[in-house]
Amino acid sequence: MIDFKPTFFKKATDTNEMMCYLDEYEMLLKSSAKKFQSQGVKVRDQVFECCAFSMVSNNTQDKHVLLLGGMGPLAGVHGAKDVINMIGNSASITLFQACGIPERRMDTEVPQYLLSALNSAIKLCPENKKIELIVLCNSAHKYIQDIISRSNFQNKLIFYSFIDGVKKYSDIFFDKKSIVLQTDFTAKNRLYNGVENLFFLDDIFAPTTQKKYLSSIIDGVKTFDKDKILKNSTPLFKALKDYEIKKVLLGCTELPVAIECIKTYADKETINLLDAFEFVNPLHLVLQQLEQPKEKTG
């Protein structure tokens, strides 16, 4: 089993310093991806090193938000930035980039790796704070409840599930025709099934066409391939618009990164196309619950 001891652990004392560390790390990821490509190494989550970042200041409360990321690494960085932007100094934060987690769709050892990563991540958190866990990977939610029950630290954890968060706020999908975009693995395991008024790609399109575009967009984020993201975004979102979809649940943590890329680099036609949709990020729904009391998991 992989050792999840991080190759580096950056500690910040305020949100500005934490953001600087994350910006530097994002640049490192991009340069590392180019280096891997020049060496003929396939860019995927597992080629990047495990690392961690933490922000603890005297102004934060007694809660600590643990972000289990790295699946993939760019999604973890953007997720952490979202958390900082939304909660500021109301809690201290640790981002643990467990890039060595095997691909969720094909490896039966994923639970063991997740357990090792979670236990390693918790050891980097302050001992005197309750830990509020957010897992920055939709597919990993298939395993995480069982993983928590097997963790050495389950009594310290309060877990905030993307799936439960979306179901809790499912009434936001009642007013407009809505769809969830997700990986094949998340779809096959029916993680978002049961959310009322939410369409799935298989409900309205042929089994392969739009899934191919969606998979390519997600892979474009994981491989740092901007052109791949842009090439596949126009046909996907045009099809959604033609079907009169108005609201899109981003059921993969790579997708908010892709939307940001499209809005920054796409042509005017594609950018205008995105204006037809309201995008819902499960992470943002979860963050609305952080101030609310919740029973401990386990």
Backbone as CSV, one residue per row, in Angstrom:
resi,resn,N_x,N_y,N_z,CA_x,CA_y,CA_z,C_x,C_y,C_z
1,MET,0.834,-1.193,0.000,0.000,0.000,0.000,0.879,1.256,0.000
2,ILE,0.411,2.269,-0.690,1.170,3.507,-0.804,1.307,4.209,0.543
3,ASP,2.461,4.822,0.757,2.696,5.633,1.946,2.193,7.045,1.668
4,PHE,1.238,7.509,2.454,0.671,8.833,2.228,1.349,9.916,3.063
5,LYS,2.616,9.719,3.361,3.372,10.786,4.001,3.658,11.860,2.960
6,PRO,3.203,13.106,3.188,3.359,14.138,2.154,4.810,14.524,1.944
7,THR,5.139,14.818,0.684,6.502,15.235,0.380,6.774,16.641,0.896
8,PHE,5.721,17.449,1.037,5.872,18.737,1.718,4.563,19.121,2.365
9,PHE,4.667,19.929,3.434,3.518,20.358,4.214,3.679,21.851,4.485
10,LYS,2.921,22.664,3.756,3.000,24.122,3.892,2.000,24.604,4.940
11,LYS,2.486,25.431,5.865,1.618,25.946,6.930,1.471,27.464,6.797
12,ALA,0.237,27.924,6.790,-0.065,29.348,6.664,-0.738,29.841,7.942
13,THR,-0.605,31.141,8.188,-1.214,31.740,9.378,-2.436,32.594,9.052
14,ASP,-2.709,32.797,7.755,-3.914,33.529,7.366,-4.327,33.100,5.959
15,THR,-5.494,33.539,5.541,-6.037,33.095,4.261,-5.210,33.609,3.081
16,ASN,-4.661,34.809,3.178,-3.840,35.350,2.079,-2.606,34.486,1.837
17,GLU,-1.950,34.097,2.923,-0.760,33.244,2.795,-1.139,31.880,2.229
18,MET,-2.269,31.348,2.684,-2.733,30.060,2.188,-3.011,30.128,0.684
19,MET,-3.656,31.205,0.247,-3.945,31.374,-1.173,-2.658,31.458,-1.986
20,CYS,-1.663,32.125,-1.465,-0.370,32.227,-2.163,0.256,30.844,-2.330
21,TYR,0.208,30.042,-1.273,0.741,28.687,-1.358,0.000,27.872,-2.420
22,LEU,-1.318,28.022,-2.455,-2.118,27.259,-3.416,-1.860,27.725,-4.847
23,ASP,-1.679,29.037,-5.037,-1.344,29.551,-6.372,-0.003,28.992,-6.849
24,GLU,0.975,28.992,-5.945,2.293,28.455,-6.289,2.203,26.966,-6.617
25,TYR,1.405,26.263,-5.845,1.248,24.821,-6.064,0.569,24.535,-7.399
26,GLU,-0.424,25.338,-7.748,-1.095,25.144,-9.036,-0.116,25.338,-10.192
27,MET,0.762,26.333,-10.070,1.786,26.537,-11.101,2.745,25.351,-11.155
28,LEU,3.072,24.800,-9.984,3.946,23.616,-9.928,3.284,22.424,-10.611
29,LEU,1.989,22.244,-10.373,1.272,21.145,-11.022,1.325,21.271,-12.539
30,LYS,1.100,22.472,-13.033,1.082,22.680,-14.484,2.465,22.442,-15.093
31,SER,3.505,22.928,-14.421,4.862,22.719,-14.947,5.253,21.244,-14.859
32,SER,4.812,20.558,-13.803,5.104,19.128,-13.667,4.402,18.334,-14.759
33,ALA,3.159,18.734,-15.084,2.414,18.043,-16.145,3.143,18.166,-17.474
34,LYS,3.667,19.358,-17.770,4.422,19.555,-19.016,5.687,18.694,-19.018
35,LYS,6.329,18.615,-17.874,7.544,17.802,-17.774,7.231,16.328,-18.013
36,PHE,6.150,15.840,-17.390,5.755,14.443,-17.601,5.485,14.176,-19.078
37,GLN,4.773,15.099,-19.722,4.437,14.925,-21.132,5.686,14.890,-22.003
38,SER,6.653,15.757,-21.679,7.895,15.780,-22.467,8.700,14.505,-22.294
39,GLN,8.481,13.810,-21.161,9.194,12.564,-20.894,8.406,11.340,-21.371
40,GLY,7.242,11.580,-21.967,6.420,10.479,-22.438,5.640,9.779,-21.342
41,VAL,5.512,10.438,-20.188,4.757,9.871,-19.067,3.306,10.335,-19.165
42,LYS,2.374,9.401,-19.083,0.963,9.753,-19.130,0.578,10.545,-17.894
43,VAL,-0.025,11.710,-18.095,-0.432,12.549,-16.968,-1.736,12.006,-16.385
44,ARG,-1.686,11.640,-15.125,-2.866,11.191,-14.402,-2.657,11.521,-12.937
45,ASP,-3.702,11.401,-12.132,-3.617,11.801,-10.722,-2.394,11.203,-10.025
46,GLN,-2.179,9.906,-10.280,-1.227,9.141,-9.476,0.244,9.486,-9.738
47,VAL,0.547,10.263,-10.790,1.949,10.601,-11.049,2.399,11.797,-10.211
48,PHE,1.440,12.486,-9.587,1.788,13.647,-8.765,2.036,13.221,-7.323
49,GLU,2.836,14.006,-6.621,3.206,13.657,-5.254,2.117,14.054,-4.259
50,CYS,2.049,13.290,-3.186,1.168,13.639,-2.070,1.757,14.836,-1.336
51,CYS,0.907,15.800,-1.001,1.372,16.981,-0.260,0.207,17.526,0.563
52,ALA,0.484,18.524,1.389,-0.560,19.064,2.261,-0.335,20.547,2.516
53,PHE,-1.429,21.232,2.799,-1.414,22.661,3.132,-2.362,22.875,4.311
54,SER,-1.976,23.770,5.204,-2.835,24.022,6.359,-2.822,25.498,6.713
55,MET,-3.984,25.998,7.098,-4.112,27.384,7.547,-4.744,27.373,8.938
56,VAL,-3.960,27.772,9.927,-4.446,27.864,11.303,-4.000,29.200,11.871
57,SER,-4.955,30.015,12.284,-4.612,31.311,12.876,-5.339,31.464,14.204
58,ASN,-4.956,32.473,14.950,-5.590,32.732,16.230,-7.031,33.212,16.082
59,ASN,-7.380,33.661,14.865,-8.729,34.189,14.641,-9.759,33.105,14.347
60,THR,-9.298,31.890,14.016,-10.236,30.843,13.651,-10.915,30.263,14.885
61,GLN,-12.099,29.690,14.666,-12.857,29.084,15.748,-12.311,27.694,16.055
62,ASP,-13.059,26.943,16.891,-12.550,25.642,17.330,-12.789,24.537,16.302
63,LYS,-13.370,24.870,15.142,-13.585,23.856,14.117,-12.431,23.860,13.121
64,HIS,-12.213,22.714,12.510,-11.154,22.577,11.506,-11.722,21.822,10.318
65,VAL,-11.618,22.394,9.138,-12.124,21.774,7.924,-10.990,21.001,7.260
66,LEU,-11.182,19.692,7.116,-10.218,18.845,6.423,-10.746,18.551,5.028
67,LEU,-9.985,18.949,4.028,-10.336,18.702,2.629,-9.468,17.559,2.124
68,LEU,-10.083,16.437,1.803,-9.349,15.307,1.253,-9.432,15.413,-0.261
69,GLY,-8.319,15.815,-0.878,-8.288,16.077,-2.304,-7.246,15.238,-3.016
70,GLY,-6.819,15.748,-4.185,-5.820,15.050,-4.977,-6.413,14.100,-5.996
71,MET,-7.747,14.065,-6.097,-8.437,13.115,-6.975,-9.304,13.857,-7.994
72,GLY,-8.761,14.674,-8.919,-7.374,14.918,-9.182,-6.843,16.149,-8.457
73,PRO,-5.564,16.388,-8.639,-4.888,17.445,-7.885,-5.373,18.855,-8.201
74,LEU,-5.693,19.129,-9.469,-6.165,20.472,-9.826,-7.537,20.738,-9.214
75,ALA,-8.394,19.728,-9.201,-9.704,19.868,-8.569,-9.557,20.131,-7.072
76,GLY,-8.564,19.499,-6.446,-8.324,19.734,-5.024,-7.935,21.169,-4.731
77,VAL,-7.049,21.726,-5.561,-6.621,23.119,-5.381,-7.802,24.067,-5.532
78,HIS,-8.575,23.897,-6.589,-9.704,24.798,-6.826,-10.773,24.639,-5.754
79,GLY,-10.968,23.413,-5.274,-11.908,23.205,-4.184,-11.475,23.929,-2.926
80,ALA,-10.181,23.846,-2.609,-9.664,24.538,-1.418,-9.824,26.044,-1.540
81,LYS,-9.571,26.573,-2.725,-9.740,28.015,-2.936,-11.199,28.426,-2.753
82,ASP,-12.102,27.595,-3.229,-13.529,27.867,-3.041,-13.884,27.928,-1.558
83,VAL,-13.364,26.960,-0.802,-13.651,26.911,0.633,-13.141,28.179,1.319
84,ILE,-11.917,28.566,1.008,-11.346,29.767,1.617,-12.168,30.997,1.257
85,ASN,-12.562,31.104,-0.001,-13.346,32.262,-0.425,-14.708,32.329,0.255
86,MET,-15.269,31.175,0.578,-16.625,31.146,1.127,-16.663,31.215,2.647
87,ILE,-15.652,30.651,3.336,-15.733,30.635,4.802,-14.677,31.510,5.466
88,GLY,-13.674,31.970,4.712,-12.679,32.886,5.273,-12.014,32.332,6.510
89,ASN,-12.019,33.128,7.589,-11.373,32.730,8.834,-12.338,32.102,9.837
90,SER,-13.513,31.682,9.379,-14.461,31.089,10.321,-14.016,29.697,10.768
91,ALA,-13.037,29.128,10.078,-12.480,27.835,10.476,-11.061,27.733,9.950
92,SER,-10.242,26.949,10.618,-8.932,26.616,10.060,-9.132,25.497,9.037
93,ILE,-8.153,25.334,8.150,-8.326,24.444,6.995,-7.056,23.644,6.747
94,THR,-7.227,22.372,6.405,-6.133,21.557,5.870,-6.576,20.943,4.552
95,LEU,-5.757,21.081,3.527,-5.953,20.377,2.260,-4.916,19.271,2.189
96,PHE,-5.381,18.036,2.095,-4.484,16.889,1.958,-4.661,16.327,0.561
97,GLN,-3.603,16.430,-0.260,-3.664,16.004,-1.653,-3.189,14.550,-1.771
98,ALA,-4.153,13.644,-1.683,-3.850,12.204,-1.744,-3.871,11.743,-3.199
99,CYS,-2.874,12.195,-3.952,-2.860,11.931,-5.401,-2.657,10.460,-5.728
100,GLY,-2.202,9.664,-4.777,-1.933,8.262,-5.042,-3.149,7.362,-4.994
101,ILE,-4.330,7.907,-4.715,-5.535,7.078,-4.712,-5.743,6.500,-6.120
102,PRO,-5.908,5.194,-6.250,-6.114,4.618,-7.589,-7.382,5.155,-8.246
103,GLU,-7.496,4.973,-9.558,-8.693,5.409,-10.266,-9.906,4.695,-9.687
104,ARG,-10.922,5.494,-9.339,-12.084,4.933,-8.670,-12.818,3.926,-9.542
105,ARG,-12.776,4.106,-10.854,-13.607,3.298,-11.738,-13.068,1.891,-11.975
106,MET,-11.835,1.605,-11.565,-11.260,0.331,-11.985,-10.463,-0.416,-10.925
107,ASP,-10.184,0.173,-9.791,-9.282,-0.469,-8.839,-10.031,-0.884,-7.573
108,THR,-9.949,-2.174,-7.231,-10.655,-2.688,-6.059,-9.964,-2.331,-4.750
109,GLU,-8.759,-1.755,-4.822,-8.032,-1.400,-3.607,-8.309,0.037,-3.161
110,VAL,-9.210,0.726,-3.845,-9.504,2.117,-3.512,-9.846,2.303,-2.031
111,PRO,-10.729,1.478,-1.430,-11.057,1.702,-0.011,-9.843,1.664,0.906
112,GLN,-8.914,0.735,0.668,-7.730,0.639,1.519,-6.852,1.887,1.385
113,TYR,-6.724,2.372,0.166,-5.933,3.574,-0.062,-6.601,4.796,0.572
114,LEU,-7.911,4.886,0.426,-8.634,6.008,1.030,-8.494,6.015,2.545
115,LEU,-8.577,4.845,3.147,-8.437,4.741,4.596,-7.056,5.209,5.040
116,SER,-6.018,4.762,4.341,-4.656,5.179,4.665,-4.492,6.687,4.505
117,ALA,-5.054,7.240,3.432,-4.956,8.678,3.189,-5.684,9.468,4.261
118,LEU,-6.875,9.019,4.629,-7.657,9.742,5.643,-6.945,9.747,6.985
119,ASN,-6.447,8.594,7.422,-5.730,8.532,8.695,-4.490,9.431,8.678
120,SER,-3.774,9.452,7.546,-2.585,10.309,7.428,-2.969,11.786,7.476
121,ALA,-4.069,12.132,6.813,-4.507,13.527,6.767,-4.920,14.030,8.140
122,ILE,-5.629,13.209,8.890,-6.114,13.623,10.211,-4.953,13.890,11.164
123,LYS,-3.873,13.161,10.994,-2.707,13.359,11.861,-2.090,14.742,11.676
124,LEU,-2.358,15.387,10.544,-1.823,16.727,10.289,-2.748,17.833,10.791
125,CYS,-3.926,17.459,11.267,-4.892,18.449,11.748,-4.646,18.787,13.217
126,PRO,-5.048,19.965,13.668,-4.884,20.326,15.091,-5.604,19.335,15.995
127,GLU,-4.953,18.928,17.070,-5.536,17.932,17.964,-6.691,18.483,18.780
128,ASN,-6.722,19.798,18.992,-7.712,20.390,19.893,-8.954,20.912,19.175
129,LYS,-9.117,20.576,17.910,-10.274,21.066,17.147,-11.089,19.898,16.611
130,LYS,-12.400,20.084,16.545,-13.224,19.081,15.876,-12.967,19.170,14.372
131,ILE,-13.039,18.055,13.701,-12.678,17.984,12.285,-13.927,17.798,11.442
132,GLU,-14.126,18.709,10.521,-15.252,18.641,9.592,-14.697,18.242,8.227
133,LEU,-15.023,17.034,7.802,-14.417,16.419,6.621,-15.246,16.672,5.372
134,ILE,-14.556,17.140,4.323,-15.143,17.267,2.993,-14.225,16.526,2.024
135,VAL,-14.786,15.597,1.261,-14.011,14.811,0.303,-14.224,15.403,-1.082
136,LEU,-13.148,15.896,-1.687,-13.227,16.614,-2.961,-13.156,15.655,-4.148
137,CYS,-14.049,14.692,-4.134,-14.170,13.746,-5.245,-15.533,13.082,-5.126
138,ASN,-16.398,13.281,-6.112,-17.731,12.682,-6.055,-17.669,11.156,-6.050
139,SER,-16.811,10.583,-6.884,-16.734,9.130,-6.985,-16.322,8.483,-5.665
140,ALA,-15.460,9.155,-4.905,-14.993,8.603,-3.636,-16.113,8.504,-2.605
141,HIS,-17.218,9.211,-2.850,-18.336,9.152,-1.911,-18.989,7.774,-1.867
142,LYS,-18.717,6.943,-2.841,-19.213,5.562,-2.783,-18.625,4.832,-1.585
143,TYR,-17.391,5.170,-1.214,-16.661,4.421,-0.201,-16.570,5.114,1.155
144,ILE,-16.746,6.417,1.193,-16.224,7.187,2.317,-16.925,6.898,3.649
145,GLN,-18.228,6.617,3.639,-18.900,6.327,4.913,-18.305,5.089,5.562
146,ASP,-18.049,4.061,4.777,-17.436,2.843,5.311,-16.020,3.119,5.774
147,ILE,-15.297,3.952,5.031,-13.917,4.291,5.394,-13.880,4.987,6.746
148,ILE,-14.800,5.921,6.953,-14.843,6.645,8.223,-15.084,5.682,9.380
149,SER,-15.954,4.718,9.180,-16.256,3.758,10.253,-15.043,2.902,10.603
150,ARG,-14.100,2.792,9.673,-12.891,1.992,9.906,-11.689,2.846,10.322
151,SER,-11.855,4.165,10.319,-10.747,5.063,10.646,-10.420,5.024,12.134
152,ASN,-9.151,5.278,12.438,-8.726,5.358,13.837,-9.275,6.595,14.528
153,PHE,-9.821,7.525,13.735,-10.220,8.821,14.276,-11.704,9.111,14.060
154,GLN,-12.514,8.070,13.882,-13.905,8.292,13.502,-14.664,9.151,14.508
155,ASN,-14.309,9.088,15.769,-15.026,9.862,16.787,-14.709,11.355,16.727
156,LYS,-13.664,11.709,15.976,-13.308,13.130,15.841,-13.953,13.774,14.621
157,LEU,-14.594,12.966,13.763,-15.003,13.440,12.447,-16.479,13.796,12.362
158,ILE,-16.747,14.868,11.642,-18.087,15.183,11.165,-17.972,15.258,9.645
159,PHE,-18.658,14.361,8.956,-18.533,14.253,7.507,-19.663,14.990,6.801
160,TYR,-19.293,15.797,5.799,-20.266,16.523,4.984,-20.266,15.925,3.583
161,SER,-21.334,15.232,3.271,-21.441,14.491,2.021,-21.985,15.364,0.895
162,PHE,-21.324,15.325,-0.266,-21.862,15.991,-1.457,-23.258,15.453,-1.782
163,ILE,-23.405,14.141,-1.693,-24.666,13.510,-2.073,-25.786,13.981,-1.142
164,ASP,-25.532,13.944,0.159,-26.538,14.389,1.120,-26.825,15.873,0.974
165,GLY,-25.777,16.647,0.667,-25.971,18.087,0.495,-26.889,18.400,-0.670
166,VAL,-26.693,17.692,-1.780,-27.551,17.910,-2.949,-28.985,17.485,-2.647
167,LYS,-29.143,16.366,-1.954,-30.494,15.906,-1.621,-31.180,16.866,-0.646
168,LYS,-30.399,17.422,0.271,-30.961,18.364,1.250,-31.519,19.606,0.566
169,TYR,-30.845,20.050,-0.477,-31.257,21.269,-1.179,-31.848,20.954,-2.561
170,SER,-32.462,19.779,-2.680,-32.973,19.353,-3.984,-34.080,20.246,-4.525
171,ASP,-34.696,21.043,-3.661,-35.764,21.932,-4.139,-35.238,23.000,-5.098
172,ILE,-33.922,23.202,-5.157,-33.378,24.191,-6.095,-33.523,23.730,-7.539
173,PHE,-33.831,22.446,-7.732,-33.997,21.926,-9.090,-35.463,21.914,-9.543
174,PHE,-36.365,22.413,-8.691,-37.786,22.336,-9.006,-38.225,23.377,-10.031
175,ASP,-37.514,24.500,-10.108,-38.011,25.610,-10.922,-37.520,25.587,-12.368
176,LYS,-36.454,24.812,-12.651,-35.893,24.792,-14.001,-35.512,23.366,-14.375
177,LYS,-35.567,23.066,-15.665,-35.151,21.740,-16.132,-33.662,21.562,-15.825
178,SER,-33.336,20.507,-15.087,-31.984,20.351,-14.533,-31.393,18.990,-14.890
179,ILE,-30.067,18.968,-14.968,-29.343,17.731,-15.264,-28.097,17.656,-14.395
180,VAL,-27.650,16.432,-14.088,-26.373,16.239,-13.400,-25.356,15.730,-14.411
181,LEU,-24.186,16.339,-14.428,-23.053,15.862,-15.218,-22.092,15.173,-14.263
182,GLN,-21.728,13.938,-14.572,-20.941,13.132,-13.645,-20.139,12.098,-14.420
183,THR,-19.170,11.486,-13.746,-18.380,10.436,-14.378,-19.239,9.178,-14.565
184,ASP,-18.778,8.306,-15.440,-19.475,7.035,-15.627,-19.556,6.259,-14.320
185,PHE,-18.487,6.317,-13.517,-18.454,5.570,-12.256,-19.527,6.074,-11.299
186,THR,-19.623,7.391,-11.157,-20.639,7.972,-10.273,-22.034,7.626,-10.770
187,ALA,-22.225,7.663,-12.091,-23.532,7.334,-12.663,-23.881,5.866,-12.447
188,LYS,-22.924,4.971,-12.706,-23.187,3.540,-12.570,-23.491,3.154,-11.124
189,ASN,-22.911,3.879,-10.186,-23.168,3.591,-8.774,-24.342,4.387,-8.223
190,ARG,-25.021,5.119,-9.107,-26.296,5.771,-8.812,-26.219,6.701,-7.597
191,LEU,-25.083,7.388,-7.462,-24.871,8.207,-6.276,-25.865,9.364,-6.183
192,TYR,-26.246,9.923,-7.320,-27.194,11.039,-7.301,-28.616,10.609,-7.667
193,ASN,-28.850,9.309,-7.769,-30.218,8.844,-7.981,-31.069,9.176,-6.750
194,GLY,-32.304,9.482,-6.963,-33.181,9.835,-5.855,-33.307,11.324,-5.653
195,VAL,-32.501,12.120,-6.363,-32.658,13.574,-6.310,-33.786,13.942,-7.271
196,GLU,-34.859,14.492,-6.742,-36.030,14.772,-7.560,-35.755,15.854,-8.602
197,ASN,-36.436,15.707,-9.729,-36.379,16.693,-10.820,-34.984,16.881,-11.398
198,LEU,-34.180,15.835,-11.347,-32.824,15.912,-11.872,-32.664,14.867,-12.978
199,PHE,-32.411,15.335,-14.211,-32.195,14.428,-15.331,-30.760,13.905,-15.320
200,PHE,-30.565,12.779,-16.038,-29.250,12.207,-16.268,-29.024,12.149,-17.775
201,LEU,-27.759,12.126,-18.183,-27.468,12.105,-19.616,-28.179,10.948,-20.320
202,ASP,-28.214,9.789,-19.677,-28.848,8.625,-20.287,-30.354,8.801,-20.464
203,ASP,-30.938,9.725,-19.701,-32.375,9.947,-19.815,-32.757,10.609,-21.135
204,ILE,-31.848,11.396,-21.681,-32.251,12.256,-22.793,-31.384,12.143,-24.039
205,PHE,-30.236,11.451,-23.932,-29.351,11.337,-25.089,-28.985,9.882,-25.350
206,ALA,-28.500,9.614,-26.547,-27.967,8.291,-26.860,-26.836,7.959,-25.883
207,PRO,-26.641,6.690,-25.569,-25.722,6.303,-24.492,-24.291,6.803,-24.621
208,THR,-23.799,7.033,-25.835,-22.371,7.319,-25.975,-22.033,8.758,-26.342
209,THR,-22.843,9.406,-27.150,-22.430,10.663,-27.777,-22.029,11.726,-26.764
210,GLN,-22.964,12.149,-25.913,-22.671,13.230,-24.979,-21.731,12.783,-23.858
211,LYS,-21.785,11.504,-23.496,-20.855,10.997,-22.486,-19.414,11.126,-22.965
212,LYS,-19.213,10.930,-24.269,-17.864,11.040,-24.821,-17.335,12.460,-24.642
213,TYR,-18.174,13.439,-24.951,-17.744,14.832,-24.766,-17.460,15.124,-23.299
214,LEU,-18.352,14.683,-22.420,-18.185,14.935,-20.992,-16.916,14.277,-20.460
215,SER,-16.682,13.025,-20.821,-15.476,12.321,-20.359,-14.210,13.016,-20.844
216,SER,-14.262,13.538,-22.067,-13.091,14.236,-22.608,-12.827,15.541,-21.873
217,ILE,-13.883,16.243,-21.479,-13.717,17.481,-20.707,-13.073,17.178,-19.361
218,ILE,-13.574,16.153,-18.685,-13.021,15.771,-17.376,-11.560,15.348,-17.523
219,ASP,-11.281,14.555,-18.542,-9.903,14.116,-18.785,-9.010,15.300,-19.135
220,GLY,-9.565,16.293,-19.828,-8.793,17.496,-20.150,-8.320,18.226,-18.908
221,VAL,-9.168,18.261,-17.880,-8.763,18.892,-16.615,-7.682,18.060,-15.944
222,LYS,-7.873,16.756,-15.907,-6.911,15.888,-15.225,-5.544,15.889,-15.906
223,THR,-5.536,16.082,-17.217,-4.275,16.045,-17.968,-3.751,17.445,-18.307
224,PHE,-4.409,18.466,-17.778,-3.990,19.853,-17.994,-3.990,20.207,-19.487
225,ASP,-5.005,19.702,-20.182,-5.121,19.898,-21.621,-6.258,20.880,-21.907
226,LYS,-5.924,22.146,-21.962,-6.927,23.198,-22.173,-7.661,23.007,-23.494
227,ASP,-6.942,22.663,-24.543,-7.568,22.516,-25.861,-8.606,21.398,-25.861
228,LYS,-8.328,20.340,-25.135,-9.272,19.224,-25.062,-10.566,19.647,-24.358
229,ILE,-10.425,20.464,-23.321,-11.603,20.982,-22.620,-12.447,21.823,-23.563
230,LEU,-11.798,22.747,-24.256,-12.517,23.681,-25.112,-13.155,22.974,-26.310
231,LYS,-12.443,22.030,-26.896,-12.938,21.328,-28.084,-14.233,20.583,-27.801
232,ASN,-14.355,20.012,-26.612,-15.500,19.164,-26.295,-16.635,19.890,-25.581
233,SER,-16.380,21.104,-25.124,-17.406,21.819,-24.361,-18.542,22.325,-25.242
234,THR,-18.220,22.841,-26.428,-19.257,23.425,-27.284,-20.331,22.409,-27.679
235,PRO,-19.968,21.226,-28.223,-21.021,20.284,-28.598,-21.844,19.784,-27.411
236,LEU,-21.202,19.611,-26.243,-21.946,19.132,-25.073,-22.975,20.158,-24.627
237,PHE,-22.533,21.388,-24.431,-23.454,22.388,-23.895,-24.471,22.854,-24.935
238,LYS,-24.133,22.753,-26.202,-25.120,23.051,-27.236,-26.250,22.024,-27.182
239,ALA,-25.896,20.752,-26.995,-26.912,19.704,-26.894,-27.807,19.925,-25.674
240,LEU,-27.205,20.331,-24.568,-27.997,20.596,-23.365,-28.943,21.776,-23.579
241,LYS,-28.457,22.806,-24.235,-29.302,23.965,-24.503,-30.445,23.597,-25.434
242,ASP,-30.153,22.808,-26.457,-31.194,22.390,-27.397,-32.287,21.593,-26.696
243,TYR,-31.919,20.890,-25.636,-32.908,20.126,-24.869,-33.591,20.997,-23.814
244,GLU,-33.242,22.272,-23.788,-33.828,23.273,-22.886,-33.450,23.051,-21.423
245,ILE,-32.257,22.474,-21.209,-31.714,22.394,-19.852,-31.347,23.809,-19.398
246,LYS,-31.703,24.129,-18.175,-31.410,25.457,-17.624,-30.449,25.422,-16.435
247,LYS,-30.422,24.285,-15.743,-29.603,24.197,-14.533,-28.767,22.929,-14.585
248,VAL,-27.474,23.044,-14.234,-26.536,21.922,-14.358,-25.849,21.678,-13.020
249,LEU,-26.040,20.484,-12.473,-25.315,20.072,-11.270,-23.966,19.516,-11.692
250,LEU,-22.901,20.112,-11.178,-21.537,19.697,-11.527,-21.124,18.550,-10.610
251,GLY,-21.489,17.321,-11.024,-21.300,16.148,-10.188,-19.946,15.486,-10.314
252,CYS,-18.939,16.262,-10.662,-17.543,15.814,-10.711,-16.701,17.033,-10.358
253,THR,-15.729,16.891,-9.482,-14.979,18.057,-9.009,-14.081,18.669,-10.074
254,GLU,-13.865,17.934,-11.191,-13.128,18.536,-12.308,-13.982,19.553,-13.063
255,LEU,-15.296,19.434,-12.986,-16.159,20.256,-13.835,-16.157,21.742,-13.469
256,PRO,-16.140,22.141,-12.190,-16.002,23.577,-11.907,-14.711,24.161,-12.476
257,VAL,-13.646,23.368,-12.482,-12.381,23.804,-13.083,-12.559,23.992,-14.582
258,ALA,-13.269,23.054,-15.214,-13.514,23.139,-16.653,-14.354,24.363,-16.999
259,ILE,-15.380,24.636,-16.209,-16.237,25.801,-16.471,-15.421,27.089,-16.387
260,GLU,-14.548,27.168,-15.399,-13.682,28.353,-15.264,-12.771,28.482,-16.477
261,CYS,-12.217,27.372,-16.943,-11.348,27.370,-18.130,-12.116,27.847,-19.357
262,ILE,-13.323,27.331,-19.539,-14.137,27.693,-20.704,-14.455,29.185,-20.692
263,LYS,-14.848,29.680,-19.529,-15.204,31.099,-19.430,-14.001,32.012,-19.654
264,THR,-12.812,31.483,-19.407,-11.598,32.286,-19.557,-11.030,32.226,-20.972
265,TYR,-11.080,31.043,-21.601,-10.324,30.841,-22.841,-11.166,30.515,-24.072
266,ALA,-12.436,30.195,-23.911,-13.237,29.786,-25.071,-13.569,30.983,-25.954
267,ASP,-14.036,30.683,-27.161,-14.474,31.758,-28.047,-15.780,32.358,-27.523
268,LYS,-16.139,33.504,-28.088,-17.300,34.244,-27.593,-18.581,33.431,-27.695
269,GLU,-18.699,32.646,-28.761,-19.907,31.841,-28.964,-20.105,30.838,-27.833
270,THR,-19.019,30.168,-27.439,-19.119,29.168,-26.375,-19.362,29.828,-25.026
271,ILE,-18.690,30.949,-24.779,-18.895,31.668,-23.517,-20.349,32.112,-23.408
272,ASN,-20.904,32.634,-24.506,-22.316,33.036,-24.506,-23.230,31.833,-24.293
273,LEU,-22.807,30.687,-24.805,-23.584,29.467,-24.637,-23.705,29.099,-23.164
274,LEU,-22.623,29.276,-22.407,-22.652,28.944,-20.980,-23.602,29.845,-20.201
275,ASP,-23.846,31.051,-20.719,-24.753,31.982,-20.037,-26.181,31.452,-19.975
276,ALA,-26.477,30.424,-20.758,-27.823,29.849,-20.755,-28.073,28.959,-19.541
277,PHE,-26.997,28.672,-18.772,-27.117,27.708,-17.682,-26.794,28.329,-16.327
278,GLU,-27.448,27.782,-15.323,-27.069,28.048,-13.935,-26.339,26.805,-13.435
279,PHE,-25.104,26.981,-12.988,-24.299,25.849,-12.548,-24.359,25.715,-11.028
280,VAL,-24.546,24.486,-10.569,-24.640,24.192,-9.140,-23.468,23.305,-8.752
281,ASN,-22.671,23.776,-7.812,-21.508,23.043,-7.331,-21.860,22.386,-5.992
282,PRO,-21.827,21.040,-5.893,-22.155,20.383,-4.618,-21.322,20.890,-3.443
283,LEU,-20.079,21.265,-3.699,-19.238,21.804,-2.627,-19.866,23.045,-2.016
284,HIS,-20.431,23.909,-2.839,-21.048,25.139,-2.325,-22.270,24.823,-1.472
285,LEU,-23.015,23.778,-1.836,-24.165,23.379,-1.027,-23.708,22.860,0.330
286,VAL,-22.625,22.089,0.326,-22.076,21.556,1.571,-21.604,22.678,2.486
287,LEU,-20.976,23.694,1.904,-20.439,24.786,2.724,-21.540,25.572,3.420
288,GLN,-22.745,25.529,2.882,-23.865,26.185,3.547,-24.213,25.507,4.863
289,GLN,-23.779,24.269,5.037,-24.123,23.502,6.233,-23.075,23.603,7.336
290,LEU,-21.925,24.177,7.040,-20.839,24.159,8.030,-21.187,24.898,9.307
291,GLU,-22.053,25.895,9.212,-22.415,26.652,10.398,-23.558,25.994,11.171
292,GLN,-24.106,24.898,10.632,-25.249,24.257,11.259,-24.785,23.078,12.096
293,PRO,-25.386,22.850,13.276,-25.016,21.698,14.083,-25.295,20.403,13.330
294,LYS,-24.448,19.416,13.532,-24.624,18.124,12.881,-24.103,17.022,13.792
295,GLU,-24.803,15.892,13.787,-24.370,14.760,14.608,-23.072,14.188,14.070
296,LYS,-22.246,13.697,14.964,-20.999,13.073,14.544,-21.263,11.775,13.798
297,THR,-20.416,11.513,12.778,-20.498,10.237,12.063,-19.876,9.144,12.949
298,GLY,-20.522,7.970,12.946,-20.003,6.890,13.781,-20.606,6.973,15.142
